[in-house]
Amino acid sequence: MPRPTAAQFAYGSATVVVTTLALLLLFRTESGAGVAAVGVAALALGLLVAVRLPLPRHRVAQGAGRTATAQAAAAAARTHHALEGIGTRERVPAGRSRVR
């Protein structure tokens, strides 16, 4: 299992504190069982928030591990369709002019 990130600790802890205060103020509980239930609910919600937080993805350097041919093919695939054919040497027929 991967180690939790600082963001997961921060969001989970903040969720526990805010949820505990909100539930204690909302329900105005004074019994030990009520405070324990609020604490358990807040811890469960904090754990859920921390676990559901997306993990950072490691970026791979662009072109790493690819050959020059594969890089050229990938660059050609990213080319816009309107730019196709530019820079290629195609024979263009000469225009006909009317001589009178």
C-alpha positions as CSV (number, residue, x, y, z in Angstrom):
1,M,0.0,0.0,0.0
2,P,1.5,3.4,-0.9
3,R,2.3,5.9,1.8
4,P,-0.2,8.7,2.4
5,T,0.7,12.1,1.0
6,A,0.8,15.3,2.9
7,A,-2.4,16.4,1.2
8,Q,-4.2,13.3,2.4
9,F,-3.1,13.9,5.9
10,A,-4.2,17.6,5.8
11,Y,-7.6,17.0,4.2
12,G,-8.3,14.0,6.4
13,S,-7.4,15.8,9.6
14,A,-9.3,18.9,8.7
15,T,-12.3,16.8,7.9
16,V,-12.2,15.1,11.3
17,V,-11.9,18.4,13.2
18,V,-14.5,20.2,11.3
19,T,-17.0,17.3,11.3
20,T,-16.5,16.7,15.0
21,L,-17.2,20.4,15.9
22,A,-20.1,20.6,13.5
23,L,-21.8,17.4,14.8
24,L,-21.2,18.3,18.4
25,L,-22.8,21.7,17.9
26,L,-25.6,20.3,15.8
27,F,-26.7,17.5,18.1
28,R,-25.7,19.3,21.4
29,T,-24.8,15.9,22.9
30,E,-23.5,15.8,26.4
31,S,-23.4,12.1,27.1
32,G,-20.2,10.0,26.7
33,A,-21.8,7.6,24.2
34,G,-23.0,10.5,22.0
35,V,-19.5,12.1,22.0
36,A,-18.0,8.7,21.2
37,A,-20.4,8.2,18.3
38,V,-19.7,11.7,16.9
39,G,-15.9,11.0,17.2
40,V,-16.2,7.6,15.4
41,A,-18.4,9.2,12.6
42,A,-15.9,12.0,12.2
43,L,-12.9,9.6,12.0
44,A,-14.7,7.5,9.5
45,L,-15.5,10.5,7.3
46,G,-11.9,11.8,7.6
47,L,-10.6,8.4,6.5
48,L,-12.9,8.3,3.6
49,V,-11.9,11.8,2.5
50,A,-8.2,10.9,2.8
51,V,-8.5,7.7,0.9
52,R,-10.6,9.1,-1.9
53,L,-8.2,12.0,-2.6
54,P,-6.5,11.3,-5.9
55,L,-2.9,10.2,-5.8
56,P,-0.2,12.2,-7.7
57,R,0.8,10.6,-11.0
58,H,4.4,10.4,-12.0
59,R,5.1,12.0,-15.3
60,V,7.3,10.3,-17.8
61,A,9.6,12.5,-19.8
62,Q,8.1,13.1,-23.3
63,G,9.7,10.7,-25.7
64,A,11.5,8.6,-23.1
65,G,12.0,5.0,-24.2
66,R,10.8,5.6,-27.8
67,T,12.9,5.4,-31.0
68,A,13.3,8.3,-33.4
69,T,10.9,6.7,-35.8
70,A,8.2,6.3,-33.1
71,Q,8.7,9.9,-32.0
72,A,8.3,11.1,-35.6
73,A,5.2,9.0,-36.0
74,A,3.7,10.4,-32.8
75,A,4.5,14.0,-34.0
76,A,2.9,13.3,-37.3
77,A,-0.2,12.0,-35.5
78,R,-0.5,15.3,-33.6
79,T,-0.4,17.3,-36.8
80,H,-3.6,19.1,-37.7
81,H,-5.4,17.8,-40.8
82,A,-5.3,21.2,-42.4
83,L,-1.5,21.1,-42.3
84,E,-1.1,17.8,-44.1
85,G,0.9,18.0,-47.3
86,I,2.7,21.2,-46.4
87,G,6.4,20.8,-46.9
88,T,6.2,17.8,-49.1
89,R,7.5,18.0,-52.6
90,E,4.5,17.4,-54.8
91,R,4.4,18.3,-58.5
92,V,2.0,21.1,-59.1
93,P,0.7,21.4,-62.6
94,A,1.5,24.7,-64.3
95,G,-1.3,27.1,-64.9
96,R,-2.6,27.5,-68.4
97,S,-2.7,30.9,-69.8
98,R,-4.5,32.0,-72.9
99,V,-2.3,33.7,-75.5
100,R,-4.2,35.8,-77.9
